[in-house]
Amino acid sequence: MIQVVHEITKVREIVEQWRQDGYTVGLVPTMGFLHAGHKSLIDRAVSDNDRVVVSVFVNPIQFGPNEDLARYPRDLEADTRLCQDSGAHLIFNPAPEEMYADGFCSFVDMIGPTSELCGKSRPGHFRGVCTVVNKLFNIVRPDRAYFGQKDAQQLAVIHRMVTDLNIPVEIVPCPIVRENDGLALSSRNTYLSTEERQAALVLSKAIRLGQQLVADGQRNAHKVVEVMKRCIEAEPLAEIDYVEAVDFHSIQKIDTIRHEVLFAMAVYIGKTRLIDNFIVNIDK
């Protein structure tokens, strides 16, 4: 039976016993309301490690004042079933006051990879992400941690933080999981009405157009981005936050497609902000 633990000290006690028993430990950080995309991360962690911790924590410090913290979907009972069925061993589900004690004032901040894309649209977001992930690494001390490519900028930022701060954990990237019609899985998809759900397919349509242009030999990043933008703008319910091409590691804008390039977008469908992306690796 999977354990659900709310206290930091209890998690540390359990993980320490695992380590004494010689087990490797994987961590899957989540904000809960788990779906098949999260399950793919847990499945990979279970295959790679002797023991797996899934954190379920809606992190308040990565939400802006006008964002959806209060209405972010939560269902610990369903999350527990999914984690148990996937073979995870422990769910860490702390209260905000457990993670952020009275007077909390220490943060992990970053410049460079956090200045573009979601970092520009959501000031302070990545400070919250880096802080909570660093805390989870300190609490669990995993051998490996698993992050999805759907949050590609987050993946690059966590890679940079681990390198810069000499954190002894392997970051394992996992591919985007999509619905049969192409929509990238997201907890926020539940906000969409039936009409909006159909309109949201414009994101994956734009992704496919961009991928095809690159596959056909287009190396001008701006031309690819423009085609993707025109595709999205043709959908009346869609409003672009950004569509950009950046170096996948530095998250800085590029002109020519070479090496690892991230094509990323954030698009409002109605009031719901959705993200999607694809990564290409061009040797020449």
C-alpha positions in Angstrom: 0.0 0.0 0.0 1.4 3.4 -1.0 2.2 5.8 1.9 0.9 9.4 1.9 3.1 11.6 4.0 2.5 15.2 4.9 5.5 15.9 7.1 9.1 16.7 5.9 10.6 14.9 8.9 8.7 11.7 8.1 9.7 11.7 4.5 13.4 12.1 5.5 13.1 9.2 7.9 11.6 6.9 5.3 14.0 7.8 2.6 17.0 7.5 5.0 15.9 3.9 5.8 15.6 3.2 2.1 19.2 4.4 1.6 20.4 2.3 4.5 18.8 -0.7 2.8 20.7 0.1 -0.4 17.8 1.3 -2.5 18.0 4.0 -5.2 15.4 6.7 -5.1 13.5 8.5 -7.9 11.5 11.7 -7.4 8.6 12.9 -9.6 7.7 16.5 -8.6 4.1 17.3 -9.5 1.3 19.8 -8.5 -1.2 16.9 -8.5 -4.4 16.3 -10.4 -2.4 13.6 -12.1 -3.1 12.4 -15.7 -1.4 10.1 -18.2 1.4 12.5 -18.7 2.3 12.3 -15.0 1.9 8.6 -15.1 4.5 8.3 -17.9 7.0 10.1 -15.6 6.1 7.8 -12.7 6.4 4.7 -14.9 9.9 5.8 -16.1 10.9 6.5 -12.5 9.7 3.1 -11.3 11.6 1.4 -14.1 14.8 3.2 -13.2 14.8 3.1 -9.4 14.1 0.8 -6.4 11.9 3.3 -4.7 9.9 6.3 -6.1 8.5 9.4 -4.3 5.8 11.5 -6.0 5.4 15.0 -4.6 1.9 16.4 -4.8 2.1 20.1 -3.9 0.4 23.1 -5.5 3.3 25.5 -5.0 1.9 29.0 -4.0 5.1 30.9 -4.7 5.1 30.1 -8.4 1.7 31.7 -9.0 1.3 35.4 -9.7 -1.4 37.5 -8.0 -3.9 37.2 -10.9 -3.2 33.5 -11.7 -5.2 30.4 -10.9 -3.8 29.2 -7.5 -7.2 29.1 -5.8 -9.0 27.2 -8.6 -6.1 24.9 -9.6 -7.6 21.4 -9.7 -6.9 19.1 -6.8 -7.9 15.4 -6.2 -5.5 13.6 -3.8 -7.7 10.5 -3.7 -7.5 10.0 -7.5 -3.8 11.0 -7.4 -3.1 8.3 -4.8 -4.8 5.6 -6.9 -2.8 6.6 -10.0 0.5 6.5 -8.0 -0.3 3.2 -6.5 -1.4 1.6 -9.8 1.9 2.9 -11.3 4.1 1.3 -8.6 5.2 4.4 -6.7 6.0 3.9 -3.1 5.4 7.3 -1.4 3.4 10.5 -2.0 4.7 13.6 -0.3 1.7 15.9 0.1 2.8 18.8 2.4 0.7 21.8 3.4 2.0 25.2 2.3 2.9 26.0 5.9 5.0 22.8 6.1 7.1 23.9 3.1 7.2 27.6 3.9 7.5 28.4 7.6 6.5 31.7 9.2 9.0 34.3 8.1 10.2 32.4 5.0 12.4 34.7 3.0 15.0 32.5 1.2 14.6 32.0 -2.6 16.5 30.4 -5.4 16.7 32.9 -8.3 18.2 32.7 -11.8 19.0 35.1 -14.6 19.4 34.2 -18.3 17.2 31.0 -18.9 14.3 32.6 -17.0 14.2 35.9 -18.8 12.3 34.8 -21.9 9.1 32.9 -22.7 7.1 32.1 -19.5 9.7 34.0 -17.4 8.8 37.2 -19.3 5.0 36.5 -19.2 5.0 35.4 -15.6 7.4 37.4 -13.5 8.6 35.5 -10.4 7.3 32.2 -11.7 10.7 30.5 -12.0 11.9 31.9 -8.7 9.1 29.9 -7.2 9.8 26.8 -9.3 13.5 26.8 -8.5 12.9 27.4 -4.8 10.4 24.5 -4.4 12.3 22.1 -6.6 15.5 22.8 -4.7 13.6 22.2 -1.4 12.3 18.9 -2.7 15.8 17.8 -3.7 17.0 18.7 -0.2 14.1 16.8 1.5 14.1 13.7 -0.6 17.8 13.7 -1.9 16.8 11.6 -4.9 19.3 9.9 -7.2 17.1 10.9 -10.2 14.3 13.4 -10.8 11.8 13.3 -13.7 10.4 16.2 -15.6 8.3 16.4 -18.7 9.3 18.1 -21.9 5.9 19.8 -22.1 7.3 22.3 -19.6 10.5 22.6 -21.7 11.7 25.9 -20.2 11.3 24.5 -16.7 13.3 21.5 -17.8 16.1 23.7 -19.0 16.0 25.9 -15.9 16.2 22.9 -13.6 19.1 21.5 -15.6 20.9 24.8 -15.2 20.1 25.0 -11.4 21.4 21.5 -10.7 24.6 22.3 -12.7 25.2 25.7 -11.1 24.5 24.6 -7.5 26.3 21.2 -7.7 23.1 19.3 -6.7 23.9 15.6 -6.9 20.8 14.5 -8.8 20.3 13.2 -12.4 17.6 15.1 -14.3 15.7 12.7 -16.6 13.6 14.4 -19.3 10.5 12.6 -20.5 8.6 13.2 -23.8 5.3 15.0 -24.1 2.2 12.8 -23.8 -0.7 13.8 -26.0 -4.4 13.0 -26.5 -5.3 11.0 -29.6 -6.2 14.3 -31.3 -2.8 15.8 -30.5 -3.6 18.1 -27.5 -0.8 18.0 -25.0 -2.0 16.6 -21.6 -2.4 19.3 -18.9 -4.2 19.6 -15.7 -5.5 23.0 -17.0 -7.3 21.2 -19.9 -10.1 20.6 -17.5 -10.9 24.4 -17.6 -11.8 24.2 -21.3 -15.4 24.1 -22.5 -16.3 21.7 -25.3 -15.9 24.5 -27.9 -12.6 25.7 -26.3 -11.3 22.1 -26.2 -11.8 21.9 -29.9 -10.2 25.3 -30.5 -7.2 24.2 -28.4 -6.2 21.8 -31.1 -4.7 24.7 -32.9 -1.6 24.5 -30.7 -0.7 21.0 -31.9 -1.6 21.9 -35.4 0.9 24.8 -35.3 3.5 22.4 -33.8 3.1 20.0 -36.7 3.4 22.8 -39.2 6.6 24.0 -37.6 8.1 20.5 -37.4 7.3 20.0 -41.1 9.0 23.2 -42.1 12.1 22.3 -40.3 12.0 18.7 -41.7 11.7 20.2 -45.2 15.0 22.2 -44.6 13.8 25.6 -43.4 16.5 27.1 -41.2 15.2 30.6 -40.7 13.7 30.5 -37.2 11.6 33.7 -37.8 9.9 32.2 -40.9 8.9 29.1 -39.0 7.6 31.1 -36.1 5.6 33.3 -38.4 3.9 30.3 -40.0 3.0 28.9 -36.6 1.6 32.3 -35.5 -0.6 32.7 -38.5 -2.0 29.2 -37.9 -2.9 30.1 -34.3 -4.3 33.5 -35.2 -6.7 31.9 -37.6 -8.5 30.4 -34.6 -11.0 33.0 -33.2 -10.8 31.6 -29.6 -7.0 31.7 -29.5 -4.9 34.7 -28.2 -1.1 34.3 -28.4 1.0 35.1 -25.4 4.2 34.1 -27.2 5.5 31.9 -30.0 9.3 31.9 -30.0 12.4 30.0 -31.2 15.2 29.9 -28.6 18.3 27.9 -27.9 17.1 25.0 -25.7 19.9 25.4 -23.1 20.2 29.2 -22.7 16.5 30.0 -23.6 17.7 33.0 -25.6 16.2 33.9 -29.0 17.9 32.7 -32.1 17.8 33.6 -35.8 19.1 30.4 -37.4 18.0 26.9 -36.6 21.1 24.9 -35.6 22.0 22.7 -32.6 19.2 22.2 -30.1 16.4 24.7 -30.7 13.2 25.0 -28.7 10.0 26.2 -30.5 7.7 27.1 -27.6 4.3 28.7 -27.3 1.8 29.9 -24.8 -1.7 30.5 -26.0 -4.9 31.6 -24.2 -7.9 29.6 -25.3 -10.6 31.7 -23.7 -9.3 32.4 -20.2 -7.1 29.2 -20.1 -3.4 29.6 -20.8 -1.9 26.5 -22.5 1.7 25.8 -23.4 3.2 23.4 -26.0 6.5 23.0 -27.8 8.8 21.0 -29.9 12.6 20.6 -29.9 14.8 20.0 -32.9 18.5 19.1 -33.0 20.2 20.2 -36.2 23.9 19.3 -36.5 24.7 21.7 -39.3 
